[in-house]
């Protein structure tokens, strides 16, 4: 039976040009790996930051609005809606909103029908109320 191992088992040294290419490839792979690692750390840090920050800061408002003035306007509208809660019946829910120029119309449904409020957008005062009752 023949010996399956080759007769010449000595390791030949690599060409110096190949050794330089291997060293350069190792350096490039190290740089690529470090860049990838730093990028992943940045993404995880951003996710942890978003999860750790309180949700009552109005992230949805600022993301949708984009400007501090627009988010301040959204806060004013929210205050107007909260002010209208005092004049609404129990278990009323907001079903529709509309904005036209300087007016905001809020429509609420409740057990007695539908109530619509007209709010002045500049002063946030209720300028009109319409009660719609089913027949």
C-alpha positions in Angstrom: 0.0 0.0 0.0 1.3 3.4 -0.9 2.0 6.1 1.7 -0.6 8.9 1.1 1.6 11.6 2.6 3.8 13.5 0.1 7.4 12.8 0.3 8.4 16.5 0.6 6.7 17.7 3.9 8.9 20.7 4.4 7.1 24.1 4.3 8.5 26.4 1.7 8.8 30.1 2.7 6.4 32.5 1.0 7.5 35.1 -1.5 8.3 38.5 0.2 5.7 40.2 -2.0 3.0 37.8 -0.8 4.0 38.5 2.9 3.6 42.3 2.3 0.2 41.7 0.7 -0.9 39.6 3.7 0.3 42.3 6.2 -1.6 45.0 4.2 -4.7 42.8 4.2 -4.5 42.3 7.9 -4.2 46.0 8.5 -7.2 46.8 6.2 -9.3 44.1 7.9 -8.5 45.5 11.3 -9.5 49.0 10.2 -12.8 47.7 8.7 -13.5 45.6 11.8 -12.9 48.6 14.1 -15.1 50.9 11.9 -17.9 48.3 12.0 -17.6 47.9 15.8 -17.7 51.7 16.4 -20.8 52.0 14.1 -22.6 49.2 15.9 -21.8 50.9 19.3 -23.2 54.2 18.0 -26.4 52.5 16.9 -26.9 50.7 20.2 -26.1 53.9 22.1 -28.8 55.8 20.1 -31.3 53.0 20.8 -30.5 53.0 24.5 -30.8 56.8 24.6 -34.2 56.8 22.9 -35.5 54.0 25.2 -34.1 55.7 28.3 -35.5 59.2 27.7 -39.0 59.9 29.1 -41.8 59.7 26.6 -43.6 62.7 28.0 -41.3 65.1 26.2 -43.5 65.0 23.1 -41.2 63.1 20.7 -44.1 62.6 18.3 -44.9 66.3 18.2 -41.3 67.4 17.7 -40.7 64.7 15.0 -43.9 65.7 13.2 -43.5 69.4 13.6 -39.8 69.8 13.3 -39.7 73.3 14.7 -40.0 74.7 18.2 -42.7 77.1 17.2 -44.8 74.4 15.7 -44.5 72.2 18.8 -45.4 75.2 20.9 -48.6 75.6 18.7 -49.4 71.9 19.3 -49.0 72.4 23.0 -51.4 75.3 22.8 -54.0 73.2 20.9 -53.6 70.5 23.5 -54.3 73.0 26.3 -57.4 74.1 24.4 -58.6 70.6 24.1 -58.0 70.1 27.8 -60.0 73.3 28.6 -62.9 71.9 26.6 -63.1 68.8 28.7 -64.9 70.8 31.4 -67.9 71.5 29.2 -68.2 68.0 27.7 -70.4 65.3 29.0 -69.0 62.2 30.5 -67.6 59.6 28.1 -67.3 62.1 25.2 -64.6 61.3 22.7 -63.0 63.3 19.9 -64.1 62.1 16.5 -63.0 64.8 14.1 -60.8 67.9 13.8 -60.6 70.5 11.1 -58.4 73.6 10.7 -59.4 76.5 8.4 -57.4 79.8 8.6 -57.7 81.0 12.2 -60.3 78.5 13.3 -60.1 75.0 14.7 -63.2 72.8 14.8 -63.3 69.9 17.3 -66.2 67.4 17.0 -67.0 65.2 20.0 -69.5 62.3 20.2 -71.2 61.4 23.4 -74.4 59.6 24.4 -76.5 62.7 23.8 -75.3 63.3 20.2 -72.4 65.3 18.8 -71.0 68.5 20.0 -68.8 70.7 17.9 -66.5 73.5 19.2 -65.1 76.3 17.2 -61.8 77.5 18.7 -59.9 80.6 17.7 -56.4 79.5 16.7 -54.6 82.7 17.9 -56.2 83.1 21.4 -57.4 79.4 21.8 -60.7 80.6 23.1 -63.9 78.8 22.3 -65.8 81.1 19.9 -68.7 78.8 19.1 -70.5 75.6 20.1 -72.9 73.5 18.2 -74.9 70.6 19.8 -76.3 68.1 17.3 -78.8 65.7 18.9 -80.2 62.6 17.2 -83.9 62.6 16.4 
